[in-house]
Amino acid sequence: MTRLQSVGNKYKIHLALIEGKKPFKYREEGWESNVTPPCVPSLEVKILSNTLDHYLQNLSSQHYLITPGNHMEKVIDLCSILNIECIH
C-alpha cells in the first residue's frame, strides 16, 4: 500500500506491506433514514511490514494505492534512485 505526497519542493512515499481482509458492513453517516446511502468501496487491511502505531504516525491521507503482490523492494530502490524519502 503506497501513498506519494509532496512536502514543499520534495516528495515522500509512505509504503506498507498489507494483507487485505473483507471489510465489515457499515452505514455511512449523514444520510436521511429514508435514503439508501451509496456503496463506497473499502478494504480492511492488516499491516504486515511494521507496527500499526508506526503506520498511523506516518499516515498522510485516507487515499492510498493498493496493488497485488509484494513490490516493496522495487519501490524502495526506485525511491533511492529518484532521491525520494521512503517511509516504510
N, C-alpha and C positions, 0 to 999 in steps of 0.2 A: 504494500500500500504506500503510495507516494504522493507528496504534495510539494510542488515547486512554488516558491514565494520570492518576491523581491523585497529587499530591505535596503532602502536608499538606492545606491547605484550597484548593488551586488545582489546575487541570488543565493538562496539556500534551498536544499532539498531535505524534506523530512521523510524518512524511509523506515518501513517496518515490515517484517515478515509476519503474516497473519494466517489464521485458519478461519474460513467463513462458516457461519452456522445459520441455520434457518432462523429468521427473526421472529420475535414474539408478535402477536397481533395487538394492535393498538388503534385507538381512535384519536385522530389529530384534534387538538383543542381549537376552539374558536368558531366552530360551525354550529348553526342552529340545529336543534334536535330533529327537525323535520327534513333536514338536508343530509344526503349521503355524502360524506367527505370524499375527496379524490383519493385514489390509491397511490401512495408515494412509495417508489421502490426503496428498499432498505436492506441492510445486511447486518446481522450481529457478527462481530468479529472477536477472535481471541488473539491477543498479541503474543507472538512466539519469540521474536528476536530480542526483546528486552522486557523490563518490568512495565506494568501498566502505569505506574507513577512516572517513570521516565518518559513514556509516550505522552501522557497527559501534560507534563511540564513543557513539552515541545510542540503541542498541538497548535496549528496556525489557522485552522478553518474547519468547517464541517464537510467540506468538499475535498475528497481525495480520489486519486486514480487507483483502481484495483485491476491487476492483471493476473491471470492464472500462471502458476509456476513461481519458482524462486529466481528472481533476477537481481538480487541484492548486490552480488559481487560485480556484475556488469554496470550497475548504476553507480556504485562506489568508484569503480575505475573511471567511468565517464566523468564523474564529478572531479576527480583528481586531474584528469586531462584538461577540463574546462575551467579549472580553478573555482569550483562551486563548493561551498561548505555543505557537507553531507552529515546530517544528524541521524544517527541510527542506533 
